């Protein structure tokens, strides 16, 4: 798990020449694992939130433009 303001390497965004973008985590969102129509209790509903998504601010190494995108944990690596 990553934390706020941590510098990360975006491994899912590799460029043609082999470079990667590096950025900083500025947001965190907790998503439910799967979509369920009904839950038995409030606790079972809250326990379904297990998947993290991170908002990363970075400057693209190819276009030199600032950007923010949402990435899942498996798409990022600690710098």
N, CA, C and O atoms as a DFTB+ gen file, in Angstrom:
316 C
 N C O
     1  1       0.841      -1.180       0.000
     2  2       0.000       0.000       0.000
     3  2       0.887       1.244       0.000
     4  3       1.929       1.285       0.655
     5  1       0.460       2.233      -0.733
     6  2       1.188       3.487      -0.838
     7  2       0.552       4.526       0.080
     8  3      -0.545       4.316       0.598
     9  1       1.240       5.640       0.279
    10  2       0.706       6.704       1.124
    11  2       0.714       8.025       0.349
    12  3       1.326       8.135      -0.713
    13  1       0.031       9.008       0.898
    14  2      -0.079      10.315       0.258
    15  2       1.304      10.973       0.148
    16  3       2.161      10.802       1.015
    17  1       1.492      11.712      -0.917
    18  2       2.712      12.462      -1.232
    19  2       3.939      11.573      -1.401
    20  3       5.071      12.036      -1.260
    21  1       3.714      10.308      -1.700
    22  2       4.818       9.390      -1.952
    23  2       5.161       9.420      -3.438
    24  3       4.262       9.445      -4.279
    25  1       6.446       9.418      -3.769
    26  2       6.876       9.414      -5.167
    27  2       6.835       7.986      -5.683
    28  3       7.294       7.052      -5.025
    29  1       6.266       7.837      -6.891
    30  2       6.075       6.512      -7.479
    31  2       6.498       6.509      -8.944
    32  3       6.556       7.547      -9.602
    33  1       6.790       5.310      -9.427
    34  2       7.084       5.066     -10.837
    35  2       5.837       4.430     -11.439
    36  3       5.314       3.462     -10.888
    37  1       5.357       4.954     -12.554
    38  2       4.147       4.449     -13.203
    39  2       4.579       3.387     -14.220
    40  3       4.968       3.717     -15.340
    41  1       4.508       2.116     -13.825
    42  2       5.014       1.045     -14.692
    43  2       4.041       0.686     -15.806
    44  3       4.447       0.076     -16.795
    45  1       2.781       1.044     -15.673
    46  2       1.813       0.737     -16.731
    47  2       1.851       1.765     -17.857
    48  3       1.132       1.618     -18.846
    49  1       2.665       2.789     -17.727
    50  2       2.700       3.887     -18.687
    51  2       4.086       3.980     -19.330
    52  3       4.628       5.077     -19.466
    53  1       4.662       2.850     -19.726
    54  2       5.989       2.837     -20.329
    55  2       5.938       3.405     -21.739
    56  3       5.016       3.114     -22.501
    57  1       6.925       4.211     -22.079
    58  2       7.004       4.824     -23.406
    59  2       7.714       3.892     -24.385
    60  3       8.302       2.894     -23.971
    61  1       7.664       4.205     -25.659
    62  2       8.249       3.374     -26.711
    63  2       9.760       3.242     -26.537
    64  3      10.324       2.180     -26.798
    65  1      10.414       4.313     -26.100
    66  2      11.873       4.276     -25.937
    67  2      12.307       3.686     -24.590
    68  3      13.496       3.708     -24.273
    69  1      11.376       3.163     -23.796
    70  2      11.717       2.489     -22.547
    71  2      11.639       3.352     -21.304
    72  3      11.847       2.848     -20.201
    73  1      11.345       4.639     -21.447
    74  2      11.269       5.517     -20.274
    75  2       9.952       5.320     -19.547
    76  3       8.974       4.836     -20.118
    77  1       9.943       5.705     -18.271
    78  2       8.754       5.663     -17.442
    79  2       8.469       7.048     -16.903
    80  3       9.368       7.881     -16.797
    81  1       7.212       7.292     -16.562
    82  2       6.838       8.528     -15.890
    83  2       6.935       8.322     -14.383
    84  3       6.654       7.240     -13.868
    85  1       7.336       9.376     -13.690
    86  2       7.417       9.383     -12.237
    87  2       6.507      10.481     -11.725
    88  3       6.428      11.551     -12.328
    89  1       5.827      10.235     -10.636
    90  2       4.913      11.234     -10.100
    91  2       4.746      11.117      -8.608
    92  3       5.467      10.373      -7.942
    93  1       3.778      11.865      -8.084
    94  2       3.489      11.889      -6.658
    95  2       2.013      11.586      -6.444
    96  3       1.154      12.079      -7.176
    97  1       1.727      10.769      -5.434
    98  2       0.349      10.410      -5.119
    99  2      -0.328      11.595      -4.436
   100  3       0.152      12.090      -3.416
   101  1      -1.449      12.046      -5.005
   102  2      -2.171      13.177      -4.435
   103  2      -3.590      12.816      -4.007
   104  3      -4.299      13.644      -3.436
   105  1      -4.000      11.586      -4.283
   106  2      -5.348      11.162      -3.905
   107  2      -5.418       9.667      -3.702
   108  3      -4.621       8.908      -4.255
   109  1      -6.390       9.250      -2.896
   110  2      -6.566       7.846      -2.577
   111  2      -8.054       7.539      -2.556
   112  3      -8.843       8.293      -1.986
   113  1      -8.431       6.433      -3.177
   114  2      -9.829       6.033      -3.203
   115  2      -9.911       4.545      -2.888
   116  3      -9.125       3.750      -3.404
   117  1     -10.849       4.178      -2.053
   118  2     -11.064       2.787      -1.682
   119  2     -12.318       2.299      -2.385
   120  3     -13.400       2.857      -2.198
   121  1     -12.172       1.251      -3.200
   122  2     -13.271       0.749      -4.021
   123  2     -13.738      -0.607      -3.518
   124  3     -12.947      -1.370      -2.964
   125  1     -15.019      -0.915      -3.707
   126  2     -15.486      -2.250      -3.322
   127  2     -14.962      -3.293      -4.298
   128  3     -14.814      -3.029      -5.492
   129  1     -14.687      -4.464      -3.779
   130  2     -14.237      -5.572      -4.618
   131  2     -15.475      -6.254      -5.189
   132  3     -16.146      -7.018      -4.494
   133  1     -15.771      -5.981      -6.435
   134  2     -16.958      -6.522      -7.068
   135  2     -18.187      -5.674      -6.774
   136  3     -18.139      -4.760      -5.951
   137  1     -19.275      -5.980      -7.444
   138  2     -20.525      -5.245      -7.258
   139  2     -21.570      -6.225      -6.740
   140  3     -21.847      -7.246      -7.369
   141  1     -22.132      -5.906      -5.612
   142  2     -23.123      -6.776      -5.002
   143  2     -24.448      -6.035      -4.914
   144  3     -24.474      -4.830      -4.661
   145  1     -25.528      -6.738      -5.118
   146  2     -26.844      -6.106      -5.091
   147  2     -27.381      -5.958      -3.670
   148  3     -28.145      -5.038      -3.378
   149  1     -26.981      -6.856      -2.806
   150  2     -27.511      -6.789      -1.441
   151  2     -26.447      -7.241      -0.454
   152  3     -25.595      -8.073      -0.767
   153  1     -26.515      -6.673       0.745
   154  2     -25.622      -7.055       1.837
   155  2     -26.484      -7.348       3.057
   156  3     -27.576      -6.804       3.216
   157  1     -25.967      -8.219       3.910
   158  2     -26.708      -8.590       5.112
   159  2     -26.702      -7.493       6.156
   160  3     -27.673      -7.314       6.891
   161  1     -25.594      -6.757       6.216
   162  2     -25.476      -5.719       7.242
   163  2     -24.565      -4.605       6.746
   164  3     -23.951      -4.703       5.683
   165  1     -24.495      -3.562       7.529
   166  2     -23.620      -2.446       7.193
   167  2     -22.160      -2.883       7.247
   168  3     -21.343      -2.438       6.440
   169  1     -21.836      -3.748       8.192
   170  2     -20.455      -4.227       8.322
   171  2     -20.023      -5.029       7.103
   172  3     -18.882      -4.893       6.661
   173  1     -20.896      -5.858       6.549
   174  2     -20.525      -6.625       5.355
   175  2     -20.336      -5.691       4.153
   176  3     -19.493      -5.952       3.294
   177  1     -21.101      -4.628       4.091
   178  2     -20.943      -3.632       3.018
   179  2     -19.592      -2.925       3.145
   180  3     -18.886      -2.754       2.151
   181  1     -19.235      -2.516       4.356
   182  2     -17.974      -1.812       4.565
   183  2     -16.770      -2.726       4.362
   184  3     -15.721      -2.262       3.917
   185  1     -16.895      -4.010       4.678
   186  2     -15.794      -4.954       4.461
   187  2     -15.538      -5.235       2.993
   188  3     -14.463      -5.722       2.646
   189  1     -16.485      -4.946       2.128
   190  2     -16.295      -5.195       0.699
   191  2     -15.348      -4.183       0.055
   192  3     -14.895      -4.406      -1.067
   193  1     -15.038      -3.075       0.735
   194  2     -14.120      -2.057       0.203
   195  2     -12.685      -2.488       0.482
   196  3     -12.158      -2.249       1.568
   197  1     -12.066      -3.118      -0.491
   198  2     -10.720      -3.657      -0.294
   199  2      -9.734      -3.252      -1.382
   200  3      -8.539      -3.510      -1.238
   201  1     -10.182      -2.640      -2.443
   202  2      -9.309      -2.321      -3.572
   203  2      -8.956      -0.839      -3.556
   204  3      -9.841       0.014      -3.495
   205  1      -7.652      -0.532      -3.612
   206  2      -7.179       0.852      -3.581
   207  2      -6.919       1.361      -4.987
   208  3      -6.468       0.624      -5.865
   209  1      -7.217       2.650      -5.180
   210  2      -6.906       3.346      -6.417
   211  2      -6.258       4.669      -6.025
   212  3      -6.712       5.335      -5.094
   213  1      -5.198       5.050      -6.735
   214  2      -4.400       6.220      -6.375
   215  2      -4.424       7.253      -7.494
   216  3      -4.307       6.914      -8.671
   217  1      -4.578       8.518      -7.111
   218  2      -4.499       9.607      -8.083
   219  2      -3.062      10.114      -8.063
   220  3      -2.545      10.510      -7.019
   221  1      -2.427      10.096      -9.233
   222  2      -1.021      10.459      -9.347
   223  2      -0.890      11.691     -10.233
   224  3      -1.444      11.742     -11.330
   225  1      -0.150      12.682      -9.744
   226  2       0.181      13.867     -10.534
   227  2       1.603      13.681     -11.060
   228  3       2.520      13.366     -10.302
   229  1       1.774      13.880     -12.366
   230  2       3.089      13.684     -12.976
   231  2       3.234      14.563     -14.202
   232  3       2.252      15.064     -14.750
   233  1       4.482      14.742     -14.623
   234  2       4.780      15.431     -15.875
   235  2       5.204      14.356     -16.861
   236  3       6.164      13.624     -16.618
   237  1       4.487      14.264     -17.973
   238  2       4.767      13.237     -18.968
   239  2       6.163      13.452     -19.552
   240  3       6.491      14.557     -19.986
   241  1       6.978      12.408     -19.564
   242  2       8.366      12.530     -20.020
   243  2       8.472      12.692     -21.540
   244  3       9.524      13.083     -22.047
   245  1       7.405      12.398     -22.259
   246  2       7.432      12.509     -23.722
   247  2       6.924      13.869     -24.194
   248  3       7.535      14.489     -25.064
   249  1       5.806      14.340     -23.625
   250  2       5.196      15.592     -24.075
   251  2       5.500      16.776     -23.165
   252  3       5.215      17.915     -23.537
   253  1       6.068      16.544     -21.988
   254  2       6.365      17.579     -20.984
   255  2       5.119      18.333     -20.535
   256  3       5.183      19.529     -20.250
   257  1       3.990      17.640     -20.472
   258  2       2.740      18.228     -19.992
   259  2       2.377      17.626     -18.648
   260  3       2.568      16.433     -18.413
   261  1       1.855      18.462     -17.776
   262  2       1.385      17.974     -16.484
   263  2       0.093      17.195     -16.635
   264  3      -0.735      17.517     -17.487
   265  1      -0.082      16.172     -15.813
   266  2      -1.240      15.310     -15.944
   267  2      -1.569      14.692     -14.591
   268  3      -0.689      14.538     -13.745
   269  1      -2.831      14.338     -14.387
   270  2      -3.252      13.561     -13.220
   271  2      -4.125      12.420     -13.714
   272  3      -4.999      12.613     -14.560
   273  1      -3.882      11.229     -13.178
   274  2      -4.648      10.047     -13.563
   275  2      -4.808       9.140     -12.354
   276  3      -4.043       9.213     -11.393
   277  1      -5.831       8.275     -12.425
   278  2      -6.059       7.249     -11.411
   279  2      -5.350       5.978     -11.830
   280  3      -5.441       5.567     -12.987
   281  1      -4.636       5.344     -10.889
   282  2      -3.941       4.087     -11.130
   283  2      -4.232       3.121      -9.999
   284  3      -4.407       3.520      -8.848
   285  1      -4.282       1.826     -10.351
   286  2      -4.423       0.783      -9.340
   287  2      -3.049       0.437      -8.781
   288  3      -2.022       0.813      -9.347
   289  1      -3.043      -0.281      -7.668
   290  2      -1.799      -0.577      -6.957
   291  2      -0.806      -1.376      -7.808
   292  3       0.402      -1.170      -7.695
   293  1      -1.291      -2.272      -8.647
   294  2      -0.394      -3.090      -9.456
   295  2       0.229      -2.312     -10.615
   296  3       1.134      -2.823     -11.274
   297  1      -0.233      -1.094     -10.875
   298  2       0.312      -0.272     -11.949
   299  2       1.401       0.679     -11.475
   300  3       1.987       1.400     -12.283
   301  1       1.679       0.690     -10.170
   302  2       2.650       1.609      -9.581
   303  2       3.760       0.842      -8.885
   304  3       3.609      -0.318      -8.503
   305  1       4.889       1.539      -8.735
   306  2       6.032       0.966      -8.033
   307  2       6.681       2.077      -7.213
   308  3       6.760       3.218      -7.667
   309  1       7.145       1.749      -6.014
   310  2       7.816       2.754      -5.183
   311  2       9.095       3.196      -5.852
   312  3       9.825       2.391      -6.431
   313  1       9.361       4.506      -5.764
   314  2      10.560       5.069      -6.396
   315  2      11.758       4.863      -5.526
   316  3      12.862       5.270      -5.890
